[in-house]
Amino acid sequence: MNTQAIGIFDSGVGGTSVYKEIEALLPFENTIYLADSANAPYGNKSAEDILKLSIKNTEYLLNKNCKLIVVACNTATTNAIKVLRETYSIPFIGIEPAIKPASLNSKTKAVGILATKGTLSSDLFHKTTDLYRNDVEVIEQVGEGIVQLIEAGETLSDTMRTLLKPYLKPMLDANIDYLVLGCTHYPYLLPLLLELLPKHVKIIDSGEAVARQTKAILEQQNLLNTSTKLGHHEFFTNGSTKVMQALLNEKHTVKFLNF
Ligand code: DGL
C-alpha cells in the first residue's frame, strides 16, 4: 500500500506549484500528476461542469491505484471536493485561499485576494472568508485571463504585466499588506508581482500548507511510503507538453495523454 502514488490533479499546469511543495516535504513518495489543460480554465465553468471534470480526473488517478488525491486546484476544491469525499473512500486533500493567515497578520486591516471566478463565487470560499476575516477588509479580484496566458506559456510576458496592473490597483488603493494567491497557477507570477507591488505587501499561497496536510494525513492513516529511495514522478497532460515541461526540472518527462 505505502508505495502507491499520491495522485495530483489540476485544470492545467498550475498545480505543479503544489507538486513541488509535496516533493520537497515528502521526497520518498511517488506521485502522478494530471493536467487537464485541454479543459482549462475551470474558473469560468459552472459548478456542475467543474464537478464532472474533477470526477473524470479522480477516476483516472484511481485507475492508476493512487492512495490519496491532492486536488491542486482552488476552483475544483471549492466546487467539488465535498462530493469527491462523499463518493470515494480514499483521502482527498484540497487547496483553499490562505485568507486566515493573511487576516490574522494584517496590520493595515486590508488584504487582497486574486482567484478565479469559480473560486470567488463558491459557497466554500464565502464560508471560509466569513469565518476568518474578522475586522479585516477583503478585496476580491477575479484574475480573468491569467490562467489562459500561463497555459499558453506566456507567464512573465508584457501582456501579463498589462493584465495584472488594473487587478492590483483597487487592492493598493485599499492599502493591503497581504496578497493571497487563490489559484495554484499564480505562484508562477511571483517575479511580476514582486515588481508591481510595494515591498511591504506580502504575497502568500497555500502550497506549503497543502504539503504539510498531505504528510499529516498519510501519517495518520498509515499510508506513508517508508522507502528511503527518492520517489518516482510521472506527469501527464492533455495539452502542451512543452509548456508544462518548462515549469519542471528537466529530470522529469511530461507525457501527452488523450483523456
Ligand atoms: N489552478 C486552478 C486553481 O487553482 C486554475 C483554475 C482554472 O483553470 O481556472 O483555481
Residues whose N, C-alpha, C, O or C-beta is under 5 A from the ligand:
A	BS01	DGL	D10 S11 G14 G15 A40 P41 Y42 G43 N44 A72 C73 N74 T75 T116 V147 G182 C183 T184 H185
